């Protein structure tokens, strides 16, 4: 990893710089313009720039960023004009508390400001407090996001220490449940978020899109006098899945300043289209990410191409470069 230069006067050098976004030492960075007043206090800013990972080889203006409602995630502000937050995800078995804590620590030290872990079964949920405890022992203070799927409502009910320890919950509207169970289970997770004062990311995903919603929109489109291309209808389903779920969360009682939205797809042009529409129709904080981006350089280039365009348009409050792990590869690659 190579330091690309000082962000502040008195820059301490590789391995010691602790600006709001990164430690110094992240490679292949592009500089983005932001007002100097938003840089971390305590050091005089050299210029109105900060850094973003990936091969975004142009200066991206953020003077006209899309306005969103800020969300506090364990002390890290996402949206509301705050600097763009970089996050990552572990690929360890969360039931192995030691291995997961070590990988979280490595990701945080590499520059990740939020780290997501999978909470897929009772053994994983039971170990979340242990992971947080181990991180504290290691001197690592990074917010932890719990990724829930079909039984998240049950895990949060059965493991209140897990519900309390996590800094944010992530829900996918497409796999929270089916038919009549879907609304009940989604509502239950939102109610736990309200109870424990946690923010939620509602993350729609191309690969697990709400089929009932998609079918209804396709049927309506087929009956329209001017039917749209099926891909456009799918884009609309992605946007509606996120927005309708957010609306439901607010109806239950979760305030907008505790809701982050994402709508991940696997193709560059689709991602740009979906997020552009999502930003046009809402002011929720937005998490950018290309799902199944690929391995190594392929994933880096695809993610950078998509997110570079959106960031140039002022869209996006937090990002994740989702790389397919290389055999025996270093997980921190996705934040380097």
C-alpha positions as CSV (number, residue, x, y, z in Angstrom):
1,X,0.0,0.0,0.0
2,X,1.3,3.5,-0.9
3,X,0.6,6.8,0.9
4,X,-0.6,9.3,-1.7
5,X,0.2,12.3,0.2
6,X,-0.9,14.5,3.1
7,X,-4.5,15.2,3.9
8,X,-3.5,17.6,6.7
9,X,-0.5,19.8,7.4
10,X,1.7,17.9,9.8
11,X,0.7,14.6,8.1
12,X,2.2,11.9,10.3
13,X,2.9,9.4,7.5
14,X,2.0,5.9,6.6
15,X,0.3,3.9,9.3
16,X,-0.3,6.8,11.6
17,X,-2.7,9.1,9.7
18,X,-6.2,8.7,11.2
19,X,-8.4,11.1,9.2
20,X,-12.1,10.7,9.2
21,X,-12.1,8.3,6.2
22,X,-8.9,6.3,6.3
23,X,-5.6,5.5,7.8
24,X,-2.8,6.7,5.5
25,X,-1.7,3.8,3.3
26,X,-4.6,3.0,1.0
27,X,-3.5,2.4,-2.5
28,X,-4.9,3.5,-5.8
29,X,-6.8,6.5,-4.5
30,X,-8.6,9.4,-6.2
31,X,-9.0,12.8,-4.6
32,X,-12.5,14.2,-4.3
33,X,-13.3,17.8,-3.5
34,X,-15.3,18.6,-0.3
35,X,-15.6,21.8,1.8
36,X,-12.6,22.0,4.0
37,X,-14.8,22.8,7.0
38,X,-16.0,19.2,6.9
39,X,-12.6,17.7,7.5
40,X,-11.7,16.3,10.9
41,X,-10.9,19.1,13.3
42,X,-7.6,19.3,15.2
43,X,-5.3,19.7,12.1
44,X,-5.3,22.4,9.5
45,X,-6.5,21.1,6.2
46,X,-4.1,21.3,3.2
47,X,-6.9,21.5,0.7
48,X,-10.6,20.7,0.3
49,X,-9.9,17.0,-0.7
50,X,-10.4,13.6,0.7
51,X,-9.7,10.1,-0.7
52,X,-11.8,7.3,-2.0
53,X,-10.6,3.8,-2.8
54,X,-10.7,2.3,-6.3
55,X,-9.5,3.4,-9.7
56,X,-11.5,6.5,-10.0
57,X,-8.9,8.4,-12.0
58,X,-10.6,11.8,-12.1
59,X,-11.5,14.6,-9.7
60,X,-15.0,14.1,-8.6
61,X,-16.8,17.3,-7.4
62,X,-19.0,16.8,-4.4
63,X,-20.0,20.5,-4.0
64,X,-23.6,19.5,-5.2
65,X,-24.1,16.3,-3.3
66,X,-27.6,14.9,-3.2
67,X,-29.1,15.9,0.2
68,X,-29.9,13.1,2.5
69,X,-30.9,12.6,6.1
70,X,-27.9,11.8,8.3
71,X,-27.8,8.5,10.2
72,X,-25.6,7.9,13.2
73,X,-24.1,4.3,13.1
74,X,-22.2,3.7,16.3
75,X,-20.7,7.1,16.2
76,X,-20.0,7.2,12.5
77,X,-22.3,9.6,10.6
78,X,-23.6,8.4,7.3
79,X,-25.3,11.0,5.0
80,X,-26.5,14.4,6.0
81,X,-23.4,15.9,4.3
82,X,-20.9,13.9,6.2
83,X,-17.8,12.5,4.4
84,X,-18.5,9.3,2.4
85,X,-18.0,6.3,4.7
86,X,-16.2,3.2,3.6
87,X,-17.4,-0.2,4.8
88,X,-16.6,-3.9,4.3
89,X,-17.9,-7.3,5.2
90,X,-16.2,-10.3,6.8
91,X,-16.2,-13.8,5.3
92,X,-15.5,-15.7,8.4
93,X,-17.9,-17.9,10.3
94,X,-19.4,-15.5,12.8
95,X,-19.7,-18.5,15.2
96,X,-15.9,-18.3,15.4
97,X,-15.6,-15.2,17.6
98,X,-11.8,-15.1,17.5
99,X,-11.4,-15.4,13.8
100,X,-14.2,-12.9,13.1
101,X,-12.8,-10.4,15.6
102,X,-9.3,-10.6,14.0
103,X,-10.7,-10.1,10.5
104,X,-12.9,-7.1,11.7
105,X,-9.8,-5.6,13.2
106,X,-7.8,-6.1,10.0
107,X,-10.5,-4.5,7.9
108,X,-10.7,-1.6,10.3
109,X,-7.0,-1.0,10.2
110,X,-7.0,-1.2,6.4
111,X,-9.5,1.7,6.4
112,X,-13.0,0.3,6.9
113,X,-15.2,2.6,9.0
114,X,-18.0,0.1,9.4
115,X,-17.8,-3.7,9.2
116,X,-20.7,-6.1,8.5
117,X,-20.8,-9.6,9.8
118,X,-23.3,-12.4,8.9
119,X,-25.7,-13.3,11.7
120,X,-27.3,-16.4,10.2
121,X,-27.9,-18.8,13.1
122,X,-28.0,-19.0,16.9
123,X,-24.3,-19.8,17.3
124,X,-23.4,-16.7,15.3
125,X,-25.9,-14.4,17.2
126,X,-24.6,-15.8,20.6
127,X,-21.0,-14.8,19.6
128,X,-21.7,-11.2,18.6
129,X,-21.1,-9.8,22.2
130,X,-17.9,-11.9,22.4
131,X,-16.7,-10.4,19.1
132,X,-17.3,-6.9,20.4
133,X,-15.6,-7.7,23.7
134,X,-12.6,-9.1,21.9
135,X,-12.4,-6.1,19.6
136,X,-12.4,-3.8,22.7
137,X,-9.5,-5.9,24.1
138,X,-7.6,-5.3,20.8
139,X,-8.2,-1.6,21.0
140,X,-10.4,-1.6,17.9
141,X,-13.5,0.6,18.0
142,X,-15.4,0.1,14.7
143,X,-19.2,-0.1,14.4
144,X,-20.5,-3.7,13.6
145,X,-23.4,-4.3,11.3
146,X,-25.5,-7.5,11.6
147,X,-26.6,-9.0,8.3
148,X,-29.9,-10.9,8.8
149,X,-31.8,-13.1,6.4
150,X,-34.9,-15.3,7.0
151,X,-34.7,-15.7,10.7
152,X,-33.4,-12.4,11.9
153,X,-36.5,-11.7,13.9
154,X,-36.1,-14.9,15.8
155,X,-32.3,-14.4,16.4
156,X,-32.9,-10.9,17.8
157,X,-35.7,-12.1,20.1
158,X,-33.7,-15.1,21.4
159,X,-30.4,-13.2,21.7
160,X,-31.0,-9.8,23.2
161,X,-27.3,-9.3,23.9
162,X,-26.7,-9.6,20.2
163,X,-29.4,-7.1,19.5
164,X,-27.8,-4.7,21.9
165,X,-24.2,-5.2,20.8
166,X,-24.8,-4.6,17.1
167,X,-24.6,-1.0,15.8
168,X,-26.9,-1.5,12.9
169,X,-29.1,-4.1,11.4
170,X,-29.3,-4.9,7.7
171,X,-32.6,-6.3,6.3
172,X,-33.1,-7.6,2.7
173,X,-36.9,-7.1,1.9
174,X,-36.6,-10.0,-0.5
175,X,-35.5,-12.7,2.0
176,X,-37.0,-11.5,5.3
177,X,-39.9,-14.0,4.7
178,X,-42.7,-14.9,2.4
179,X,-46.4,-13.9,1.9
180,X,-48.1,-13.2,5.3
181,X,-44.9,-13.9,7.2
182,X,-43.0,-11.2,5.4
183,X,-44.6,-8.2,6.9
184,X,-44.7,-9.7,10.4
185,X,-41.0,-10.7,10.3
186,X,-39.9,-7.4,8.8
187,X,-42.0,-5.5,11.4
188,X,-40.4,-7.5,14.2
189,X,-36.9,-6.6,13.1
190,X,-37.8,-2.9,12.8
191,X,-39.4,-3.1,16.3
192,X,-36.2,-4.5,17.7
193,X,-34.3,-1.6,16.1
194,X,-36.7,0.8,17.8
195,X,-36.4,-0.9,21.1
196,X,-32.6,-0.9,21.1
197,X,-32.1,2.4,19.4
198,X,-30.4,1.0,16.3
199,X,-30.4,2.2,12.7
200,X,-31.4,-0.2,9.9
201,X,-30.2,-0.6,6.3
202,X,-33.0,-1.8,4.1
203,X,-31.0,-3.5,1.3
204,X,-32.9,-4.6,-1.8
205,X,-30.9,-6.9,-4.0
206,X,-31.2,-7.9,-7.7
207,X,-30.7,-11.6,-6.9
208,X,-33.4,-11.8,-4.2
209,X,-35.9,-9.2,-5.4
210,X,-39.4,-9.4,-4.0
211,X,-41.1,-11.6,-6.6
212,X,-44.6,-10.6,-5.6
213,X,-43.8,-7.0,-6.3
214,X,-41.9,-7.7,-9.5
215,X,-44.8,-9.9,-10.8
216,X,-47.4,-7.2,-10.1
217,X,-45.3,-4.6,-11.9
218,X,-44.7,-6.9,-14.8
219,X,-48.4,-7.6,-15.1
220,X,-49.3,-3.9,-14.9
221,X,-46.7,-3.2,-17.6
222,X,-48.0,-5.8,-20.0
223,X,-51.5,-4.2,-19.8
224,X,-50.1,-0.7,-20.3
225,X,-50.7,1.1,-23.6
226,X,-47.0,1.9,-23.7
227,X,-45.2,-1.0,-22.1
228,X,-41.7,-0.5,-20.9
229,X,-38.7,-2.7,-21.4
230,X,-38.6,-5.6,-18.9
231,X,-35.3,-4.3,-17.6
232,X,-36.8,-0.9,-16.8
233,X,-39.6,-2.6,-14.9
234,X,-37.1,-4.5,-12.9
235,X,-35.3,-1.3,-12.1
236,X,-38.6,0.1,-10.9
237,X,-39.2,-3.0,-8.7
238,X,-35.8,-2.5,-7.1
239,X,-36.6,1.1,-6.3
240,X,-40.1,0.4,-5.0
241,X,-38.9,-2.5,-2.9
242,X,-36.5,-0.2,-1.0
243,X,-38.9,2.8,-0.8
244,X,-42.0,0.8,0.2
245,X,-40.0,-1.0,2.9
246,X,-38.6,2.3,4.2
247,X,-42.2,3.7,4.3
248,X,-43.4,0.7,6.2
249,X,-40.5,1.1,8.7
250,X,-41.4,4.7,9.3
251,X,-45.1,3.7,9.8
252,X,-44.0,1.2,12.5
253,X,-42.1,4.0,14.2
254,X,-38.5,4.0,13.0
255,X,-37.5,7.6,12.2
256,X,-35.9,8.5,8.9
257,X,-32.7,9.4,10.6
258,X,-32.2,5.7,11.4
259,X,-32.9,4.4,7.9
260,X,-30.3,3.8,5.2
261,X,-31.3,2.4,1.8
262,X,-29.5,0.3,-0.8
263,X,-30.6,-1.3,-4.1
264,X,-27.7,-3.5,-5.3
265,X,-27.5,-4.9,-8.8
266,X,-24.6,-6.6,-10.6
267,X,-24.3,-4.6,-13.8
268,X,-22.7,-1.1,-14.0
269,X,-25.4,0.6,-16.1
270,X,-28.2,-0.9,-14.0
271,X,-26.7,0.3,-10.8
272,X,-26.4,3.8,-12.2
273,X,-30.0,3.8,-13.3
274,X,-31.4,2.4,-10.1
275,X,-29.6,4.7,-7.7
276,X,-30.2,7.8,-9.9
277,X,-33.9,7.1,-9.6
278,X,-33.7,6.3,-5.9
279,X,-32.0,9.6,-5.2
280,X,-34.5,11.5,-7.3
281,X,-37.4,10.0,-5.3
282,X,-36.1,10.1,-1.8
283,X,-33.7,11.7,0.7
284,X,-32.8,8.6,2.6
285,X,-29.1,8.1,3.2
286,X,-27.8,5.8,0.4
287,X,-25.3,2.8,0.6
288,X,-23.6,2.2,-2.8
289,X,-22.4,-1.2,-3.9
290,X,-22.2,-3.4,-6.9
291,X,-23.3,-6.9,-5.9
292,X,-21.3,-9.9,-7.2
293,X,-18.7,-7.4,-8.7
294,X,-16.2,-10.2,-9.3
295,X,-12.7,-11.2,-8.3
296,X,-9.6,-9.0,-8.2
297,X,-9.2,-6.3,-10.9
298,X,-12.5,-7.2,-12.6
299,X,-14.5,-6.3,-9.4
300,X,-12.4,-3.2,-8.7
301,X,-12.9,-1.8,-12.2
302,X,-16.6,-2.6,-12.4
303,X,-17.3,-1.1,-8.9
304,X,-15.2,2.0,-9.6
305,X,-16.9,2.6,-12.9
306,X,-20.4,2.4,-11.4
307,X,-19.7,4.3,-8.2
308,X,-17.5,6.9,-9.9
309,X,-20.4,8.0,-12.1
310,X,-22.9,8.1,-9.1
311,X,-20.5,10.0,-6.9
312,X,-19.8,12.5,-9.7
313,X,-23.5,13.1,-9.6
314,X,-23.4,13.7,-5.9
315,X,-25.2,10.4,-5.1
316,X,-24.0,8.1,-2.3
317,X,-23.2,8.4,1.4
318,X,-21.4,5.1,2.1
319,X,-19.7,2.6,-0.2
320,X,-18.6,-1.0,-0.2
321,X,-16.4,-2.6,-2.9
322,X,-17.8,-6.2,-2.9
323,X,-15.0,-8.4,-4.2
324,X,-15.3,-12.1,-4.6
325,X,-12.5,-13.5,-2.4
326,X,-9.5,-15.0,-4.2
327,X,-8.4,-18.4,-2.9
328,X,-6.3,-17.7,0.1
329,X,-6.5,-14.0,-0.6
330,X,-6.5,-11.1,1.9
331,X,-10.0,-9.9,2.8
332,X,-8.7,-6.4,3.3
333,X,-8.3,-6.2,-0.4
334,X,-11.8,-4.8,-0.7
335,X,-10.8,-1.7,1.3
336,X,-7.3,-1.2,-0.1
